[in-house]
Amino acid sequence: MLHKNLGINENNHLTICGYDTVELAKEYGTPSYVMDEDMIRENCRIYKNALEKHFGKGSMPLYASKAFSCKKIYEIAKEEGIGCDVVSGGELYTVYKSGFPMEKVYFHGNNKTDADIALGLDCKIGFFVVDNFEELEEINRQAMQRNVKQNILLRITPGIDPHTHKAVVTGSVDSKFGSAIETNQAMAIVKEALTKANIELCGLHCHIGSQIFECEPFTDAADIMIRFLKQIKDETGKELKILNLGGGMGVRYTEDDPYISYEENIGKIANKIKDYAEKHNVNLPIILMEPGRSLVAAAGLTLYTVGSVKEIPGFKNYVSIDGGMPDNPRYALYQSVYTSVVANKANSPADYTCTIAGRCCESGDLIAENTKITRPERNDILAVLVTGAYNYSMSSHYNRLPKPPVIMVSKDKKYIAVKRESYDDLMRNDL
């Protein structure tokens, strides 16, 4: 199977974490997101142990909330001893209400509002990751009002293109995020930050993109960032202690994607960073990384019920499901490729070429095109694999459809982490 938490049982049904997905569909209904809690915890430990092993005390992963945000995921992160990054007031409020230690929260975003900054300060977050001069000024102003000194990192664009989808490349010079080294704006914002009485500049942050399987883009970015740390030390006398390399390690969505070991990749990146620090005569900084997709994507799948199977002779076959772009907009946005399985016929030949279509009144409401699955029938259960990241978090109410529940499974228990929305939930704010 695509990932080790998936299997096929004696009934020819797809399983996740040992649970029969057909039975889960019967119990919880469809569409439903199913998340393997054990795999999430294992991935947290892989990152945490690898960063501590290769970089020492203080280095740790920060869970990238945008991949999947709800109270339960922050409870898991807290129990596993990792940090969190958030990119909005809503994510920040959710992590705060979950009881997560706020000193381990890093607040990102290229356009934090005054209200966002106030919430971050009032929640006593550990760090703001500052994107621009206006934000720097506002954080300093509000920190002064509260008589506190706020720790920050500065978001820097190193000018790296990791050759992934354009929509998920964020480290190039002309990105909307951060300040570029190449244009000298990065040094200018560093020097400005050092003048602020109520701000403590602790380090730098960069993020080069998503779904990266190779180590070289990370090591290339690290080389640039270490050089910049050296330049800052030489020009200002300030030696920054933290370097956040962001996230972006890839996940297998299909059999064509390569398998990578996150622990081995971190080890390779660490060897390069240690060499760069020694070469440029700077102390090895605390290293942070921001895994999101690589912690939760493979831990999830989405269960649907098949409605119609429409065959247009000489053209294409459509398999329609009871979900679609409202619960998984990534194909419509990025043409993201998924692996799909007819869950109640999981060991049968996948020799039927079709387009998997959602239920919305929208021709672009598709999950996959020209994909091969077992020929389904009405009321079969279709599982779309590796949907733990950017599915629930990007879901919408398009066509006034309620959002599906999130079902957590582990070897010890299964439970609802996020309940299914009702029609009344859809109308809750209507006046």
N, C-alpha and C positions, 0 to 999 in steps of 0.2 A: 504493500500500500504506500501511498504518497508520504505519510508520516507514521511514526511508530505507535501513536495513540489510536490509530484506526485499524479495524479488522473486519472479518466476515465470520459470522457464527454458523451453527449447524442448520439454521433456517434460511441460509443464503441472504441474511440481512446484514447491512453495514452496521458496525459498532463503533462507538467512540468511548474511550476509557472503559471498555468492556460492556457498555450499555447498548442495547438494541435500539437503533435510531427509529425503527418503525414503531416500537412500543413507546418511545419518547414522543413521537408524533401523535399517537393515540391519546396519551396521557395529557399532553400540554397543548395540543392543537398545532396548526400551521397557519402562517409561517411562524417559525420559532428559531431564535439563535440558541445554539448549544455551545457552551464553553467548558473546556477541560481544565479544571482548577489545578489538578496535579501537574499538568504540563506547564501552566503559567508559573507555578512555584518553582519547578525545576529550571525553567529558563531564567528566572530571577536569580537563582543560586549560581547558575553558570556564570552570568555576568558579574555578580557580586564577588564570587570567589576568584575569578580570573583577574579582575581589576585590583583586588587586594594583593593577590599573589605577585602580579607583575609590576605594580606601581606602589604598593605599600599602604599603610594606614591613611585613611581619609579619602582615598580614591574609591569611587563607587558609581553604580548606575543610577540614573534618575529616570523613572518611568515616564515616558512621553504620553501625557494624558490624551492628546488629540486622537490617538489610536483607538481608545475605548475608555470612556469615562462613566463611572457610576460609583456609588459608595463602596460596593464590595471590592472593586479592584484596588481601591486605596487601603482598605483593611488588609488585603493580601500583601500589598507593598509594605505596609507598616510591619506586619508580622515577619516579612522576609528581610527587613532591615535595610531597605533601599530608599532612595529619595524620589521626588516627583518633580516633573516640570509641568507647568500649566500655561495656557496661552490666552485665557479669557477670565473675566470675572465669574462666569458660570462654573468653569472648571475649578477655579480657586474656591468658590463657595462650597462646591461639592466635596473637595478634599478637606476643607475646614470642618464641615459637618460630619465627616467620617471619623474624626478624632485623630487624624494623621498629625505627626509632629511637624509643626509649621516651620521650624528652623531648617528642615530638610526640603523645603519647597522653593523652587526657582520659577519666577514669573517671566515668561517670554512674551513676544508679540511685537509687531512693527508699528502698532498704533494704539498703545495703551491710553485709555481715556483718563481724565482727572479722577473719575469715580473708580476706575480700575486701580489706580495708584493709591487712592485713599483706602480701598478695601485691602489691598496688599499690606499697607502699613498698619492698618488697624488689626489685621490678622497676624501681624508680626512674622511675616514670611522671612526666610533666610536671606534670599537674594532676589533682586530684580536683575534681569538680563536686559540691559539698556540698549535700545536700538538707535536713538538719534538725539540731537542736541536739545530739542524741545522737551523731550521726555526726561532727559537728565536734569534740566532746569526745574521741571515740575516736581520730580521726586525730591530734589534738594529743598524746594520751597515747602512742600508738605512735611518733609522730615523735620525741618526747622520749626514749623508750627507745633509739632509733637515733641520737640526737644529730644530727638533721637538721631543717631547716626546710622544710616542705612547701608548695608553691604550691597555691592553691585558687581556684576560682570559686564563687560562691553561686548556687544555682538559685532564681530569683525567678518568681512567677506574676503577670503583669501584668494579668490580668483580661480577656483578649481571647478572644472566641468567633469563630473563623473560619468558622462555619456549615458545617462538614464533619460526617462521621459522628461521633456522640457518642463512640464508642470510641476515636477518634483525636484528640479535642480535649484538649489538655493545658495550656492557658494560662489557664483560668478560675480564679476565686478559690477554688472548692471542689474543685480538682483534688487528687489524691493527691500530686502532685509539688510540691516547693519550698515557698517561703514567700511569702505574699501581701503586696503593697504596701498594699492597701486596708485590711487588718486591723492594720497596723503591725508584723506579725511579721517582715516583711522587714528593716525598720530594726533591730529588736531582734537579729536574727541577725548583721547586719553589725557592730553594736557589740560583740557577743560575740566574733565572729571576730577583731576588732582587739585583743582582750585576750590572745589565745593566743600564748604565747612561741614555739611551734614551728610556727606557721602564718603564711603570708604571703598575705593576701587581695589578689588581683591584679585581680579583675573580677567581672562578673555574667554569668549565663546565663539565657536564657528560651527556651521552645519553646511555640508556640501550637497546633500540630496538624499534620496531614498532608493531602496531596492538595489543596493550596491553589493556585489558578490566578491569583488577583489579587495585586497588590502591597499593597493597602491594609491587610490584616491585619498584614503585616510592618512597614509604616511606622507604623501605629497603635501597635504594640508598641514599636517603636524610640522613638517620641515619649515614651511612658510611662517607658521605661528610661533615656533621656537625662535626663528630669526627675528620676528617682530618683538618678542619678549626681550631679546638681547638689545634691540634698538631702543626700546623703551627704557631699559636699564641704563644704557649709555647716555641717552639724551635727557633723562629726568632724574636718574638716580634711584628710581622706584623699581624694586624687583617684585613682580606679581607672582602670587603663590598658586593660582588655580588656572588650569587650562581645560576647558570643556570642549570636547571634539564632536559634540552632537550625536546624532543617531544615523540610521540609514543602512544597517546591514540587511542583506537580502533574505527573502523567505521563498521556499519552493511552493509555487502555486500549481505547477504542472510537473510531469516527469521530465520535461525538457530543461527545467531549471536545475542548476548544479546544487549539490549538497555542500554546505560549508559548516565548519566547526567554529562556533563563536569563541570558544576558549582558545583555539589555535590561532584564530585571527587576531585576538587581543594580544596574545603572546608575540606574534610577528610585529604588530604595531608597536608594542612596548619596546622591543629590541631596537627598532629604528628611532623611537623617541629618545631613548637613553643615549644612543649614539649622537643624535642631534644636540642634546643638552650638553654633552661633554665637549663636542666639537665647538659649540658656540659659547662655552664657558658660562652657562646658566645652571642654577640648581634645578633638579628635576621637579617640575610642579606636581601638585595634586592633579590627577587626571579624572575627569568626569566624562561619562558617555550617556546618551539619551535613547536607549532602546525603547521602541513602542511596538511597531509591527513585529519585530523579532521576538518579543515576549508573548504576544497574544494572538497573532494571526493564525498560526497553525493549530492553536488550541481551540479554534472555533469552526463550526460549520452551520449552515442554515438549512432547515428542513421546510420543504414546500409540498403541497399536494398538486398533482397533475390534474388539469381540467380537460382541455381538448388536445387532440393530436391531429393537426390539419396538414394534409399532404397536397401540394400543388404540383401536379405532374409536370416534369420537365423543368421545374424551378427549385423549390425548396420545401422543407418540412418544418412546421412550427409545433413546438411543444409548449403549451401555455400553462403557467403555474399561478398559484394564488398569492404571489408576491411580485417583486420586480424592482424597478428603480427607486421606489420610496424606501425600501429596506436595503438595497444595494445599488447605489448610483454609480459605482466605479466603472462599469462597462460603458455606460452612457458618457461619462466624463473623460475616461482615459483609454477606452477599449481594453481594459484589464482582462487578462485571460485567467479563467478558472477551470478546475476539474470538477465535473459533475458526475454523480452516480445515482442510478435508480436504486434506492436504498433497500427495497424489498426484493430486488433481483441482482444483488451486488456481485455475484460470481458469474453472472451470465455474460455472454460476449457483448462488448460495447461496439457494435457494428452499424448503428443507426445514426446517420448524419442529419443533424437538425439545427434549427435556431431555437434557443430557449427564450420564450417571450413572457414578459410580465403582463399583469392584468390591467395596467393603466391605459387610458384613452390617449395614447401617445405612440407613434410609430417607432420612436427611438427607445421605447421601454423594453430593452433586451438585457439578458444576462450573458449570453454567449451566441456566437454565430458559427456555423459549420463545425460544430463540436460533435464528438462521437459518444453516444451513450447506448445502453440497452434500449430497445424499442419499448417505450412506456405505454400504459393504458390509463384511462381515466381512473382517478383515485389512487394511483401509485404514488409513492413518496419519493421525491427527488431531493437529494442532498447536494448542496454546493459547498465544496470544501475550502478550507483556509479563508474563512470569512470573519475571523476574530478581530481583525483590525479594519478600521475605516468603513464598517458597514453600519453597525448600530450608531456609531458616533456621527456618521454623515446622513443618517436616515431622515426622512421628511414625512409630511402629511399630504403629499401630492395626491390629488383625487380624493381628498378627505379620508384617507386610509389610516387606521390606528397603527401605532408602532407595535411590532412583535415583542414578546417577552424575551428575557435572557435567562436561560436555564443553565445553572452550574452543575457539573458532575465531577465527582472524584471517586476514588476507590471505596470510600466510606459512606458517601451520601450523594443525593441529588436534591436540588432545591431551586426555587425561583429567586434570582438575584434582582431582576427588574420585572415587574408584573406587566402583563399584556394590557395595552390601553383599550379602553371602551369607547363607544360613541359619545358617552357623556364626558369622557376625558377630552375628546376633541372639541367639545363645546364649552369647556370649563370657563374660558375667558371671554366667551361671547356675551355681549350686553344687549 
